[in-house]
Each structure stands twice: as C-alpha cells, then as structure tokens.
Amino acid sequence: MNVLKTQHCQPMEGQRPMSDVQIGAHLARVQGWALVDGAIQKTYRFEDFHRTMAFVNALAWIAHREDHHPDLHVGYDRCTVRFNTHAVGGISINDFICAARADALLVD
C-alpha cells in the first residue's frame, strides 16, 4: 500500500522545496506522475464527460479537505492534474500526498 495516501498535508510556510533527488524518489512511489515545468503532473483518461467530472468533483473535495489545490485542465474524456506548493516555491511532500490520494480515487 502506498502510505502517502494515508497521510495529510501540513502547513509548509518557511520550509524549503524538495531537492531533485527527493522528487525523484517520491515520483517512484506515484505511478504515472512526472515532473513538468516545476510541478508534478498526470493526465487521467475516462470513458466520458460524466466520469471525468465525477473525478474532478471528488478531487476538488480532497483538495478542499487537505487545503492543497491542484491546477486542473479538464476535457471531455480527460483531466490533467498538476500539483506544486506555492508556499515553498517548488515541490513538497504535500504534492505527493495529494497525488496518491488522486490515484486512490480510481484504484481502490
């Protein structure tokens, strides 16, 4: 089990972003995610718009509860999700926690 999905986001103000080595190690723990232009990103594909929007709404609820919000690009049968942490000016553990929680919406 990916323990990231059981963790919760923490305030990050005043902390440093993850190093490239740390980012690489954490990317190995979340399948299909990649570092793209300063954020971790993954595109999810769905059968239709209804399923796409169900995923978006479920992810929005998680983001609200964790107080860590992604950038989303939504199309008819896909949603691209991007996480980074503005408070640290880069990538933090919170991004990987939310990535694992997004994946859990479809896997578990």
Contacts in CASP RR format, 6 or more apart in sequence:
PFRMAT RR
TARGET T0000
AUTHOR 0000-0000-0000
METHOD contacts of the structure
MODEL  1
MNVLKTQHCQPMEGQRPMSDVQIGAHLARVQGWALVDGAIQKTYRFEDFH
RTMAFVNALAWIAHREDHHPDLHVGYDRCTVRFNTHAVGGISINDFICAA
RADALLVD
2 29 0 8 1.000
2 30 0 8 1.000
2 100 0 8 1.000
2 103 0 8 1.000
2 104 0 8 1.000
4 26 0 8 1.000
4 29 0 8 1.000
4 30 0 8 1.000
4 96 0 8 1.000
4 97 0 8 1.000
4 99 0 8 1.000
4 100 0 8 1.000
4 101 0 8 1.000
5 97 0 8 1.000
5 100 0 8 1.000
5 101 0 8 1.000
5 103 0 8 1.000
5 104 0 8 1.000
7 93 0 8 1.000
7 97 0 8 1.000
8 66 0 8 1.000
8 97 0 8 1.000
9 66 0 8 1.000
9 67 0 8 1.000
9 68 0 8 1.000
9 94 0 8 1.000
9 97 0 8 1.000
9 98 0 8 1.000
10 93 0 8 1.000
10 94 0 8 1.000
11 87 0 8 1.000
12 85 0 8 1.000
12 87 0 8 1.000
12 88 0 8 1.000
12 92 0 8 1.000
12 94 0 8 1.000
13 87 0 8 1.000
14 87 0 8 1.000
14 88 0 8 1.000
15 87 0 8 1.000
15 88 0 8 1.000
15 92 0 8 1.000
16 88 0 8 1.000
17 85 0 8 1.000
17 88 0 8 1.000
17 89 0 8 1.000
17 90 0 8 1.000
17 91 0 8 1.000
17 92 0 8 1.000
18 26 0 8 1.000
18 90 0 8 1.000
18 91 0 8 1.000
18 92 0 8 1.000
18 93 0 8 1.000
23 35 0 8 1.000
23 40 0 8 1.000
23 91 0 8 1.000
24 35 0 8 1.000
26 93 0 8 1.000
26 96 0 8 1.000
27 33 0 8 1.000
27 34 0 8 1.000
27 35 0 8 1.000
27 40 0 8 1.000
29 96 0 8 1.000
29 100 0 8 1.000
30 40 0 8 1.000
30 42 0 8 1.000
30 96 0 8 1.000
30 99 0 8 1.000
30 100 0 8 1.000
30 103 0 8 1.000
31 103 0 8 1.000
32 42 0 8 1.000
33 40 0 8 1.000
33 41 0 8 1.000
33 42 0 8 1.000
33 99 0 8 1.000
34 40 0 8 1.000
34 41 0 8 1.000
34 42 0 8 1.000
35 41 0 8 1.000
35 91 0 8 1.000
36 82 0 8 1.000
38 84 0 8 1.000
38 90 0 8 1.000
38 91 0 8 1.000
39 71 0 8 1.000
39 82 0 8 1.000
39 83 0 8 1.000
39 84 0 8 1.000
39 91 0 8 1.000
39 95 0 8 1.000
40 82 0 8 1.000
40 83 0 8 1.000
40 84 0 8 1.000
40 91 0 8 1.000
40 95 0 8 1.000
40 96 0 8 1.000
40 99 0 8 1.000
41 80 0 8 1.000
41 81 0 8 1.000
41 82 0 8 1.000
41 83 0 8 1.000
42 80 0 8 1.000
42 81 0 8 1.000
42 99 0 8 1.000
42 102 0 8 1.000
42 103 0 8 1.000
43 78 0 8 1.000
43 79 0 8 1.000
43 80 0 8 1.000
43 81 0 8 1.000
44 55 0 8 1.000
44 78 0 8 1.000
44 79 0 8 1.000
44 80 0 8 1.000
44 81 0 8 1.000
44 102 0 8 1.000
44 106 0 8 1.000
45 77 0 8 1.000
45 78 0 8 1.000
46 52 0 8 1.000
46 55 0 8 1.000
46 77 0 8 1.000
46 78 0 8 1.000
46 79 0 8 1.000
47 77 0 8 1.000
48 76 0 8 1.000
48 77 0 8 1.000
49 75 0 8 1.000
49 76 0 8 1.000
49 77 0 8 1.000
52 74 0 8 1.000
52 75 0 8 1.000
52 76 0 8 1.000
52 77 0 8 1.000
52 78 0 8 1.000
52 79 0 8 1.000
53 74 0 8 1.000
55 79 0 8 1.000
55 105 0 8 1.000
55 106 0 8 1.000
56 72 0 8 1.000
56 74 0 8 1.000
56 79 0 8 1.000
58 105 0 8 1.000
59 70 0 8 1.000
59 72 0 8 1.000
59 79 0 8 1.000
59 81 0 8 1.000
59 102 0 8 1.000
59 105 0 8 1.000
62 98 0 8 1.000
62 101 0 8 1.000
62 102 0 8 1.000
62 105 0 8 1.000
63 69 0 8 1.000
63 70 0 8 1.000
63 98 0 8 1.000
66 94 0 8 1.000
66 97 0 8 1.000
66 98 0 8 1.000
66 101 0 8 1.000
68 83 0 8 1.000
68 85 0 8 1.000
68 94 0 8 1.000
68 95 0 8 1.000
68 97 0 8 1.000
68 98 0 8 1.000
70 81 0 8 1.000
70 82 0 8 1.000
70 83 0 8 1.000
70 98 0 8 1.000
70 102 0 8 1.000
71 81 0 8 1.000
71 82 0 8 1.000
71 83 0 8 1.000
72 79 0 8 1.000
72 80 0 8 1.000
72 81 0 8 1.000
72 82 0 8 1.000
73 79 0 8 1.000
73 80 0 8 1.000
73 82 0 8 1.000
81 99 0 8 1.000
81 102 0 8 1.000
83 91 0 8 1.000
83 94 0 8 1.000
83 95 0 8 1.000
83 98 0 8 1.000
83 99 0 8 1.000
84 90 0 8 1.000
84 91 0 8 1.000
84 95 0 8 1.000
85 91 0 8 1.000
85 92 0 8 1.000
85 94 0 8 1.000
85 95 0 8 1.000
END
